Amino acid sequence: MQMNAPAVMDAPQQDPEDAKLYVQFYMGAVVNDEKSATEGHPVYDSIPFVKILVPGDRNTTIDTRAGELYPRRFPMQWAAFKRNEDQAISGFPLREWPAVTRAQAEEMAHLNVYTVEQLSTLPDVYGSKLMGFQDLKRKAETFLAAAKDSAFVEKVSAENANLKLQLDATQQELARLSKAFDEFQKGKGK
């Protein structure tokens, strides 16, 4: 059973809630009853599976055949799987965030929370299991807002620097053309 990566046009709009999930595709094995009966021993076929974890809810795990739905629902993770790349969660890793202790990061990992982004959107019902959750969630929200503001400032600064370079180049070209025109005028007057 061969599965091809879906075309971009076929991919549905990704639900914003799906971005919060931990999704990993992997090759799993299922018994092929027909081949097993023929061979007289269990014969397995390798097929794609998907594992989905809900941040904050360690009791809800989806682990099933990938089928056609999940590759379309999670096209980035599917593409990484097809390229044999790590299907890392997108975001700032909690383990790297100075606002949490190593123990807090481990505790959150136990609840399938791996990034600052996941923490900032974690429903209170799941966070109530964590000591100081409201404070950490507020810090995560503040950190992300500051990072977004900082990224905007850096972008504007880079654009300004680029415009300054273009202006300098234009001024140099204008000076060169002005000098050439003056020389042309001098040569014409002779």
C-alpha positions in Angstrom: 0.0 0.0 0.0 1.8 3.1 -1.2 0.8 6.5 0.0 1.8 9.7 -1.8 2.2 13.1 -0.2 -0.9 15.1 -0.9 -0.7 17.9 -3.4 -0.9 21.4 -1.8 -4.2 22.0 -3.6 -5.7 18.9 -2.0 -4.7 19.9 1.6 -7.6 21.2 3.6 -7.2 24.4 5.6 -5.4 23.3 8.8 -7.4 23.8 12.0 -5.5 26.2 14.3 -6.1 23.7 17.1 -4.1 21.0 15.2 -1.0 23.2 15.4 -1.1 22.6 19.2 -1.0 18.8 18.9 2.1 16.6 19.0 1.9 14.6 15.8 4.3 11.9 14.6 4.1 9.6 11.7 6.0 6.3 11.8 6.2 2.9 10.1 4.2 0.3 12.0 3.5 -3.4 11.4 0.3 -5.2 10.9 -0.3 -8.9 10.4 -1.1 -9.9 6.8 -3.6 -12.7 7.5 -3.5 -14.0 3.9 0.3 -14.2 3.7 0.4 -15.6 7.2 -2.0 -18.4 6.3 0.1 -19.2 3.1 3.4 -19.1 4.9 2.4 -20.9 8.1 3.8 -18.2 10.3 2.9 -14.6 11.1 3.8 -12.3 8.2 3.8 -8.5 8.8 3.4 -5.6 6.4 4.9 -2.2 7.2 2.5 0.6 6.8 2.4 4.3 8.0 0.9 5.0 11.4 0.3 8.3 13.2 0.6 9.1 16.9 -1.2 12.2 18.2 -0.8 13.5 21.7 -2.9 16.3 23.2 -0.8 18.8 25.3 -1.9 18.7 28.9 -3.8 15.5 28.5 -1.6 12.4 29.1 -4.6 10.1 29.0 -5.6 10.9 25.4 -3.4 9.4 22.7 -4.4 8.5 19.2 -2.2 5.8 17.7 -3.6 4.4 14.5 -3.0 3.7 10.8 -2.3 7.0 8.9 -4.8 6.2 6.1 -5.6 9.2 3.8 -7.0 11.6 6.4 -4.0 12.2 8.6 -1.5 13.0 5.9 -3.9 15.7 4.6 -4.6 16.9 8.0 -1.0 17.2 9.0 0.9 17.9 5.7 4.1 19.3 7.2 4.6 16.3 9.6 3.7 13.9 6.7 6.2 15.6 4.4 9.0 15.4 7.1 8.1 11.7 7.6 8.3 11.0 3.8 11.8 12.7 3.8 12.9 10.6 6.8 13.4 13.8 8.8 12.6 14.4 12.5 9.0 15.5 12.9 9.8 18.1 15.6 7.2 20.2 17.2 7.3 23.7 16.0 7.9 26.3 18.8 10.3 27.3 21.5 11.3 24.2 23.5 10.4 24.5 27.2 13.6 22.8 28.1 15.5 25.8 26.6 13.2 28.5 28.2 14.9 30.0 31.3 11.6 30.8 33.0 11.0 27.1 33.9 13.1 24.8 36.0 14.3 21.5 34.6 11.8 19.7 36.9 8.9 21.9 35.6 9.9 21.1 32.0 9.9 17.4 32.8 6.6 17.6 34.5 5.1 19.4 31.5 6.6 16.8 29.1 4.8 14.2 31.1 1.6 16.1 30.2 2.7 16.3 26.5 3.6 20.0 26.7 6.9 20.6 25.0 6.9 24.2 23.8 6.3 27.6 25.2 3.5 28.0 22.6 1.8 24.9 23.8 2.0 26.2 27.4 0.6 29.6 26.5 -2.5 28.0 25.0 -2.9 25.1 27.5 -6.5 25.0 28.8 -6.8 25.7 32.5 -8.4 22.3 33.1 -5.1 20.6 32.2 -2.9 23.2 33.8 -4.6 22.8 37.2 -2.4 19.8 37.6 0.7 21.9 37.6 2.0 23.9 40.6 2.1 27.6 39.7 0.5 27.0 36.3 -1.3 30.4 36.0 2.0 32.3 36.6 3.9 30.1 34.1 1.1 30.5 31.5 1.2 34.3 31.9 5.0 34.3 31.6 4.7 32.2 28.4 2.1 34.6 26.9 4.3 37.6 27.8 7.5 35.9 26.4 5.8 35.2 23.1 4.3 38.7 22.8 7.7 40.2 23.5 9.4 37.9 21.0 6.8 38.8 18.4 7.4 42.5 19.0 11.1 42.0 18.9 10.8 40.2 15.6 8.8 43.0 14.2 11.4 45.6 15.3 14.2 43.5 13.7 12.2 43.2 10.5 11.6 46.9 10.3 15.3 47.6 11.1 16.4 45.2 8.4 14.0 46.8 5.9 15.3 50.3 6.9 18.9 49.2 6.4 18.1 47.7 3.0 16.3 51.0 2.0 19.3 53.0 3.1 21.6 50.9 1.0 19.3 51.4 -2.0 19.2 55.1 -1.4 23.0 55.3 -1.1 23.3 53.4 -4.4 20.7 55.7 -6.1 22.5 58.8 -4.8 25.9 57.5 -6.2 24.3 56.7 -9.5 22.7 60.2 -9.6 26.0 61.8 -8.8 27.7 59.8 -11.6 25.0 60.7 -14.1 25.2 64.4 -13.1 29.0 64.4 -13.5 28.6 62.7 -16.9 26.0 65.3 -18.0 28.2 68.2 -16.9 31.1 66.7 -18.9 28.8 66.3 -21.9 27.6 69.9 -21.5 31.2 71.1 -21.3 32.1 69.1 -24.4 29.1 70.5 -26.3 30.1 74.1 -25.5 33.5 73.9 -27.1 
